């Protein structure tokens, strides 16, 4: 075999066996953590571990089988990482349920089932990610409608000070989680068509080519939309996520550092305006800078959640107290906003770093898919999906560790929340579809050597036929 042939074989191996092996390890993490929680809290392995482990295993195997048959060349690492994170999140939520007498883990397992179902549907229906480029502006319109739905009287509802939820029967749904996926499609489709114009340099300032003034419209529009989300929905997290997502994709598409300068200036200006005129943002910043000053605040202990999380992580230290042996139930809403604080208390700094590494691997695999993808739309879409995960983890972990002010986003696959979990499973399905297309062998064109070999074979057959006669 020639050297080029060996390279092609190495690059385009399916690696489904490796994925299955990693899934076994991921299931060991999830089921093992569930058993450890029972031993730590109740002193015995939970009686329902066989049912729980069987259901979790069934979901993971279904996802693996579908990937094996409909996306055989997809990245073999993404699904195991997601399975490990989701299983670990279920165990942490179950640990909080045992202390608070709630049933969030059971509900989260139901949402995971729906997420895997939509994961399967996405892979079965979407056989080529490039089809989504046809819906560039339709996706943008749908995203805007979804973001406005919580503001509709009688439909939207306010939870924890943010107007980002809608009521659908007995359930609450966060439309912004779906909107982030639609915006990735919109930004990728728009930038593929207009990146040449947006990449043109304008005025040069301090060795940086700033963009032309006529091209500032898209970024100003996204800035205004982000400010609108912040002001009318008091949702700092989504505002940062959407604006940061567009800025990253714009920079990747144009390779112009000037867009980062303009975007950074707009972000700082918007942050100052929000701090000056928006009380919700001002409270978040003040409690970030001086958390202990507000810990015993008579107006509602504004920083109680943050300070209790800091105490817990400090008590956990390097290796943690052990699953079921800490007191994470002291942290308000630990199952959603502050699950990283609960994890840090019982698994320590080591556990937190391990989880962050897993998220980093998701982003790395997304960027790898972008690098080897053959079409510009797929490249930008993979970058956007990876950026969504990176930004969301950064603002959540940064808020819990006091690196930045709290924003109110959920930790992907770990935190309790049906909207976030289902949307993130679809996000992974899209990444797998892009990586499958990128890793799939390209159609082979006949070379001169191939033509000569085929002609020689034909002549030999004719000679043999004449000899037989």
C-alpha positions as CSV (number, residue, x, y, z in Angstrom):
1,X,0.0,0.0,0.0
2,X,1.3,3.5,-0.9
3,X,2.0,6.1,1.8
4,X,-1.0,8.2,0.6
5,X,-3.2,5.1,0.9
6,X,-2.1,4.5,4.5
7,X,-2.8,8.2,5.4
8,X,-6.3,8.0,4.0
9,X,-7.0,4.8,5.9
10,X,-5.8,6.3,9.2
11,X,-7.8,9.5,8.8
12,X,-11.0,7.9,7.9
13,X,-11.3,5.0,10.3
14,X,-14.7,4.7,11.8
15,X,-13.6,4.1,15.4
16,X,-17.0,2.9,16.6
17,X,-15.3,0.2,18.6
18,X,-13.3,2.9,20.5
19,X,-16.5,4.8,21.1
20,X,-18.2,1.7,22.6
21,X,-15.2,1.1,24.9
22,X,-15.3,4.8,26.1
23,X,-19.0,4.5,26.6
24,X,-18.5,1.6,29.0
25,X,-16.1,3.8,31.0
26,X,-18.6,6.7,30.9
27,X,-21.4,4.4,32.2
28,X,-19.0,3.3,35.0
29,X,-18.6,6.9,36.0
30,X,-22.4,7.6,36.1
31,X,-23.5,4.4,37.7
32,X,-20.5,4.3,40.1
33,X,-21.2,7.9,41.2
34,X,-24.9,7.0,41.8
35,X,-23.8,4.0,44.0
36,X,-21.2,6.1,45.9
37,X,-23.9,8.7,46.7
38,X,-26.1,5.9,48.3
39,X,-23.2,4.6,50.3
40,X,-22.2,8.0,51.5
41,X,-25.7,9.2,52.5
42,X,-27.5,6.1,53.5
43,X,-24.7,3.6,54.1
44,X,-25.9,1.2,51.4
45,X,-26.1,0.9,47.7
46,X,-29.4,2.3,46.4
47,X,-32.1,-0.3,45.9
48,X,-33.1,1.1,42.5
49,X,-29.6,1.1,41.1
50,X,-30.4,-1.8,38.7
51,X,-33.3,0.1,37.3
52,X,-31.4,3.3,37.1
53,X,-28.3,1.7,35.6
54,X,-30.3,-0.3,33.1
55,X,-32.2,2.8,31.9
56,X,-29.1,4.9,31.6
57,X,-27.3,2.1,29.8
58,X,-30.2,1.6,27.4
59,X,-30.2,5.3,26.5
60,X,-26.5,5.3,25.8
61,X,-26.6,2.1,23.8
62,X,-29.5,3.4,21.6
63,X,-27.5,6.6,20.9
64,X,-24.4,4.6,20.0
65,X,-26.3,2.2,17.7
66,X,-27.9,5.1,15.8
67,X,-24.5,6.8,15.4
68,X,-22.9,3.5,14.2
69,X,-25.4,3.1,11.4
70,X,-26.3,6.7,10.3
71,X,-23.1,8.6,11.1
72,X,-20.4,5.9,11.1
73,X,-17.5,8.3,10.6
74,X,-18.5,10.7,13.4
75,X,-16.1,11.7,16.1
76,X,-15.8,8.8,18.6
77,X,-15.1,10.9,21.7
78,X,-18.1,13.3,21.9
79,X,-20.8,10.8,22.8
80,X,-18.8,9.2,25.7
81,X,-17.9,12.6,27.1
82,X,-21.6,13.7,27.1
83,X,-22.7,10.4,28.6
84,X,-20.1,10.7,31.5
85,X,-21.1,14.3,32.2
86,X,-24.8,13.5,32.1
87,X,-24.4,10.5,34.4
88,X,-22.3,12.4,36.9
89,X,-24.9,15.3,36.9
90,X,-27.7,12.8,37.6
91,X,-25.7,11.4,40.6
92,X,-25.0,14.9,42.1
93,X,-28.7,15.8,41.7
94,X,-29.7,12.5,43.3
95,X,-27.4,13.3,46.2
96,X,-29.2,16.7,46.7
97,X,-32.6,14.9,46.4
98,X,-31.7,12.7,49.3
99,X,-30.9,15.7,51.6
100,X,-33.8,17.9,50.4
101,X,-36.5,15.3,49.9
102,X,-37.0,16.3,46.2
103,X,-37.3,14.3,43.0
104,X,-35.2,16.3,40.6
105,X,-33.0,13.4,39.5
106,X,-36.0,11.4,38.4
107,X,-37.2,14.4,36.3
108,X,-33.8,14.9,34.9
109,X,-33.6,11.3,33.8
110,X,-36.9,11.9,32.0
111,X,-35.5,15.0,30.3
112,X,-32.4,13.0,29.3
113,X,-34.7,10.4,27.7
114,X,-36.3,13.2,25.6
115,X,-32.9,14.6,24.8
116,X,-31.6,11.3,23.5
117,X,-34.8,10.8,21.5
118,X,-34.3,14.2,19.8
119,X,-30.6,13.3,19.4
120,X,-31.7,10.2,17.4
121,X,-34.3,12.1,15.4
122,X,-31.7,14.8,14.5
123,X,-29.3,12.3,13.1
124,X,-32.0,10.3,11.3
125,X,-33.6,13.4,9.7
126,X,-30.6,15.6,9.0
127,X,-28.3,13.5,6.7
128,X,-26.3,16.5,5.5
129,X,-25.7,19.6,7.7
130,X,-25.4,21.8,4.6
131,X,-29.2,21.6,4.2
132,X,-29.5,24.0,7.1
133,X,-27.8,26.8,5.1
134,X,-31.1,27.1,3.2
135,X,-32.8,28.2,6.4
136,X,-30.3,31.0,7.4
137,X,-32.9,33.8,7.7
138,X,-35.8,31.6,8.7
139,X,-33.7,30.4,11.6
140,X,-32.9,33.9,12.6
141,X,-36.5,34.9,12.6
142,X,-37.5,31.9,14.6
143,X,-34.7,32.7,17.1
144,X,-36.0,36.3,17.6
145,X,-39.6,35.0,18.1
146,X,-38.4,32.5,20.7
147,X,-36.5,35.2,22.5
148,X,-39.5,37.5,22.6
149,X,-42.0,34.8,23.8
150,X,-41.2,35.2,27.5
151,X,-42.3,38.9,27.2
152,X,-45.8,37.9,26.0
153,X,-48.3,38.6,28.9
154,X,-49.8,35.4,30.2
155,X,-47.2,33.2,28.5
156,X,-44.0,34.3,30.0
157,X,-43.1,33.8,33.6
158,X,-40.4,35.2,35.9
159,X,-38.2,32.7,37.8
160,X,-35.3,33.9,40.1
161,X,-35.6,37.4,38.8
162,X,-35.2,36.6,35.1
163,X,-38.1,36.8,32.5
164,X,-36.8,34.0,30.3
165,X,-39.4,31.2,30.8
166,X,-42.7,30.3,29.2
167,X,-45.4,28.0,30.6
168,X,-46.5,25.2,28.4
169,X,-49.2,23.3,30.3
170,X,-47.7,22.1,33.6
171,X,-44.1,22.6,32.3
172,X,-41.8,25.6,32.2
173,X,-39.7,25.9,29.1
174,X,-36.7,28.2,28.3
175,X,-36.9,29.1,24.6
176,X,-33.5,30.8,24.7
177,X,-31.9,27.3,24.8
178,X,-33.4,26.5,21.4
179,X,-32.7,30.0,20.1
180,X,-28.9,29.6,20.7
181,X,-28.9,26.7,18.2
182,X,-30.9,28.6,15.6
183,X,-28.6,31.6,16.0
184,X,-25.6,29.4,15.3
185,X,-27.2,28.4,12.0
186,X,-28.1,32.0,11.2
187,X,-24.7,33.4,12.0
188,X,-22.9,30.6,10.0
189,X,-25.1,31.1,6.9
190,X,-24.9,34.9,7.0
191,X,-21.1,35.0,7.5
192,X,-20.4,32.5,4.7
193,X,-22.2,34.8,2.3
194,X,-20.8,38.1,3.6
195,X,-17.4,37.3,5.1
196,X,-15.5,38.8,2.1
197,X,-17.1,42.2,2.6
198,X,-16.8,42.0,6.3
199,X,-13.1,41.1,6.0
200,X,-12.2,44.3,4.1
201,X,-10.0,46.6,6.2
202,X,-10.9,50.2,7.0
203,X,-9.0,52.7,9.0
204,X,-5.7,51.5,10.5
205,X,-5.2,52.4,14.2
206,X,-2.1,51.2,16.2
207,X,-1.2,48.4,13.8
208,X,-4.8,47.1,13.8
209,X,-7.0,47.3,10.7
210,X,-10.4,48.3,12.0
211,X,-13.5,47.3,9.9
212,X,-15.2,49.7,7.6
213,X,-17.9,51.8,9.1
214,X,-20.5,50.6,6.5
215,X,-20.0,47.0,7.8
216,X,-20.7,47.7,11.4
217,X,-24.5,47.1,11.0
218,X,-24.5,43.3,12.0
219,X,-22.5,43.7,15.1
220,X,-24.4,46.8,16.2
221,X,-27.6,44.9,15.7
222,X,-26.4,42.0,17.9
223,X,-25.2,44.5,20.5
224,X,-28.7,46.0,20.6
225,X,-30.4,42.6,20.8
226,X,-28.1,41.6,23.7
227,X,-28.8,44.8,25.5
228,X,-32.6,44.3,24.9
229,X,-32.3,40.8,26.5
230,X,-30.5,42.2,29.4
231,X,-32.9,45.1,30.0
232,X,-36.3,43.6,29.3
233,X,-35.6,40.0,30.5
234,X,-32.9,40.8,33.1
235,X,-30.9,37.9,31.8
236,X,-27.2,38.7,31.9
237,X,-26.1,35.2,31.0
238,X,-27.9,34.9,27.7
239,X,-26.9,38.4,26.8
240,X,-23.2,37.6,27.2
241,X,-23.7,34.3,25.4
242,X,-25.4,35.6,22.3
243,X,-23.1,38.6,21.8
244,X,-19.9,36.6,22.5
245,X,-21.1,33.8,20.1
246,X,-21.5,36.3,17.2
247,X,-18.2,38.0,18.0
248,X,-16.2,34.7,18.0
249,X,-17.8,33.5,14.7
250,X,-17.3,36.9,13.1
251,X,-13.6,36.8,14.0
252,X,-13.1,33.3,12.8
253,X,-14.9,34.1,9.5
254,X,-13.0,37.2,8.7
255,X,-9.7,36.7,10.6
256,X,-9.7,40.4,11.4
257,X,-8.6,41.3,14.9
258,X,-10.3,44.7,14.4
259,X,-13.7,43.1,15.0
260,X,-12.5,42.0,18.5
261,X,-11.5,45.5,19.2
262,X,-14.8,46.9,18.2
263,X,-16.7,44.1,19.9
264,X,-14.7,44.5,23.1
265,X,-15.4,48.2,23.1
266,X,-19.1,47.7,22.6
267,X,-19.2,45.1,25.4
268,X,-17.5,47.4,27.8
269,X,-19.8,50.3,26.9
270,X,-22.8,48.1,27.3
271,X,-21.6,46.7,30.6
272,X,-21.1,50.3,32.0
273,X,-24.6,51.3,30.8
274,X,-26.1,48.2,32.4
275,X,-24.3,48.8,35.7
276,X,-25.4,52.4,35.7
277,X,-29.1,52.0,34.8
278,X,-30.0,48.3,35.5
279,X,-30.4,47.5,39.2
280,X,-30.2,43.7,38.5
281,X,-26.8,44.0,37.0
282,X,-25.6,46.4,39.7
283,X,-26.6,43.9,42.4
284,X,-24.7,41.1,40.6
285,X,-21.5,43.2,40.4
286,X,-21.7,44.5,44.0
287,X,-22.1,41.0,45.4
288,X,-19.3,39.8,43.2
289,X,-16.9,42.4,44.4
290,X,-18.0,42.3,48.1
291,X,-19.8,39.0,48.7
292,X,-19.3,38.9,52.5
293,X,-20.7,42.4,52.9
294,X,-24.1,41.1,51.6
295,X,-24.0,37.7,53.3
296,X,-26.2,38.8,56.2
297,X,-28.0,41.5,54.3
298,X,-31.4,42.2,55.8
299,X,-32.8,42.7,52.3
300,X,-32.6,39.1,51.4
301,X,-29.0,37.9,51.8
302,X,-28.1,38.7,48.2
303,X,-24.8,36.8,48.3
304,X,-25.9,33.9,50.5
305,X,-25.8,31.5,47.6
306,X,-22.4,32.5,46.4
307,X,-20.8,32.6,49.9
308,X,-22.2,29.2,50.9
309,X,-20.7,27.8,47.6
310,X,-17.3,29.3,48.5
311,X,-17.5,27.8,52.0
312,X,-18.3,24.4,50.5
313,X,-15.6,24.4,47.9
314,X,-13.1,25.5,50.5
315,X,-14.2,22.7,52.8
316,X,-13.8,20.3,49.9
317,X,-10.2,21.2,49.3
318,X,-8.1,19.3,46.8
319,X,-9.9,15.8,46.9
320,X,-13.3,16.7,48.3
321,X,-15.3,15.3,51.2
322,X,-16.5,12.3,49.2
323,X,-19.9,11.8,47.4
324,X,-22.6,12.0,50.0
325,X,-20.3,13.2,52.8
326,X,-20.5,16.9,52.4
327,X,-23.3,19.4,52.9
328,X,-24.1,20.9,49.5
329,X,-27.7,21.2,50.4
330,X,-26.8,24.4,52.2
331,X,-26.4,26.0,48.8
332,X,-29.7,27.4,47.5
333,X,-30.6,25.9,44.1
334,X,-27.5,23.8,44.0
335,X,-29.1,21.4,41.5
336,X,-29.2,24.1,38.8
337,X,-27.3,27.3,39.2
338,X,-24.6,26.1,41.6
339,X,-24.1,22.4,40.8
340,X,-20.4,23.1,40.3
341,X,-20.2,24.3,43.9
342,X,-21.8,21.1,45.1
343,X,-19.4,19.1,42.9
344,X,-16.4,21.0,44.2
345,X,-17.4,20.4,47.8
346,X,-17.7,16.6,47.4
347,X,-15.2,15.9,44.7
348,X,-12.8,18.7,45.4
349,X,-10.6,20.8,43.1
350,X,-9.6,17.6,41.3
351,X,-13.1,16.7,40.4
352,X,-13.8,20.3,39.2
353,X,-10.7,20.2,37.0
354,X,-11.6,16.8,35.6
355,X,-15.1,18.1,34.6
356,X,-13.6,21.3,33.0
357,X,-11.2,19.1,31.0
358,X,-14.1,17.1,29.7
359,X,-15.8,20.3,28.5
360,X,-12.5,21.4,27.0
361,X,-12.4,18.1,25.0
362,X,-15.9,18.8,23.6
363,X,-14.7,22.2,22.4
364,X,-11.5,20.7,21.0
365,X,-13.4,18.1,19.1
366,X,-15.7,20.7,17.7
367,X,-12.7,22.8,16.5
368,X,-11.1,19.7,15.0
369,X,-14.3,19.0,13.1
370,X,-14.2,22.6,11.9
371,X,-10.6,22.3,10.7
372,X,-11.2,19.2,8.6
373,X,-14.7,20.1,7.3
374,X,-14.7,20.7,3.6
375,X,-17.4,23.5,3.4
376,X,-17.3,27.0,4.9
377,X,-20.8,26.7,6.4
378,X,-19.9,23.5,8.3
379,X,-16.7,25.0,9.5
380,X,-18.4,28.1,11.0
381,X,-21.3,26.0,12.4
382,X,-18.8,23.7,14.2
383,X,-17.0,26.7,15.6
384,X,-20.3,28.2,16.7
385,X,-21.5,25.0,18.5
386,X,-18.2,24.6,20.2
387,X,-18.2,28.3,21.2
388,X,-21.7,27.9,22.8
389,X,-20.3,25.2,25.1
390,X,-17.1,27.1,25.9
391,X,-18.9,30.4,26.7
392,X,-21.6,28.7,28.7
393,X,-19.1,26.8,30.8
394,X,-16.9,29.9,31.2
395,X,-19.6,32.2,32.5
396,X,-21.0,29.5,34.9
397,X,-17.7,28.3,36.4
398,X,-16.4,31.9,36.4
399,X,-19.5,33.0,38.3
400,X,-19.2,30.1,40.9
401,X,-15.5,30.7,41.5
402,X,-15.9,34.6,41.6
403,X,-13.8,35.1,38.4
404,X,-16.7,37.1,36.9
405,X,-20.2,38.2,38.2
406,X,-22.9,35.5,38.4
407,X,-24.9,35.3,35.2
408,X,-27.6,32.6,35.8
409,X,-26.8,30.1,33.0
410,X,-26.9,26.3,33.5
411,X,-23.9,24.0,33.3
412,X,-24.3,21.9,30.2
413,X,-25.3,18.3,30.9
414,X,-24.7,18.6,34.6
415,X,-27.3,21.1,35.9
416,X,-30.9,20.3,36.4
417,X,-33.1,21.7,33.6
418,X,-35.0,20.1,30.8
419,X,-34.7,22.9,28.3
420,X,-30.9,23.1,28.6
421,X,-30.4,19.3,28.6
422,X,-32.5,18.6,25.5
423,X,-31.0,21.5,23.5
424,X,-27.5,20.4,24.4
425,X,-28.2,16.8,23.2
426,X,-29.3,18.2,19.9
427,X,-26.2,20.4,19.8
428,X,-24.0,17.2,20.1
429,X,-26.1,15.5,17.3
430,X,-25.3,18.5,15.0
431,X,-21.6,18.3,15.9
432,X,-21.6,14.5,15.2
433,X,-23.3,15.1,11.8
434,X,-20.7,17.7,10.9
435,X,-17.8,15.5,12.0
436,X,-19.2,12.5,10.1
437,X,-19.3,14.6,6.9
438,X,-15.8,15.9,7.5
439,X,-14.2,12.5,8.3
440,X,-16.1,10.6,5.6
441,X,-13.7,9.6,2.7
442,X,-14.0,12.0,-0.2
443,X,-15.1,10.4,-3.6
444,X,-12.0,9.0,-5.2
445,X,-11.1,10.3,-8.7
446,X,-9.4,8.0,-11.2
447,X,-5.7,8.8,-11.5
448,X,-3.3,8.1,-14.5
449,X,-1.9,5.1,-12.6
450,X,-5.3,3.7,-12.0
451,X,-6.2,4.1,-15.7
452,X,-3.0,2.4,-16.8
453,X,-3.6,-0.5,-14.4
454,X,-7.2,-0.9,-15.6
455,X,-6.0,-0.8,-19.3
456,X,-3.3,-3.5,-18.5
457,X,-5.9,-5.6,-16.9
458,X,-8.2,-5.4,-19.9
459,X,-5.4,-6.3,-22.3
460,X,-4.5,-9.3,-20.1
461,X,-8.0,-10.5,-20.1
462,X,-8.1,-10.3,-23.9
463,X,-4.9,-12.2,-24.3
464,X,-6.2,-14.9,-21.9
465,X,-9.4,-15.1,-23.9
466,X,-7.5,-15.5,-27.2
467,X,-5.3,-18.3,-25.7
468,X,-8.3,-20.2,-24.5
469,X,-9.8,-20.0,-28.0
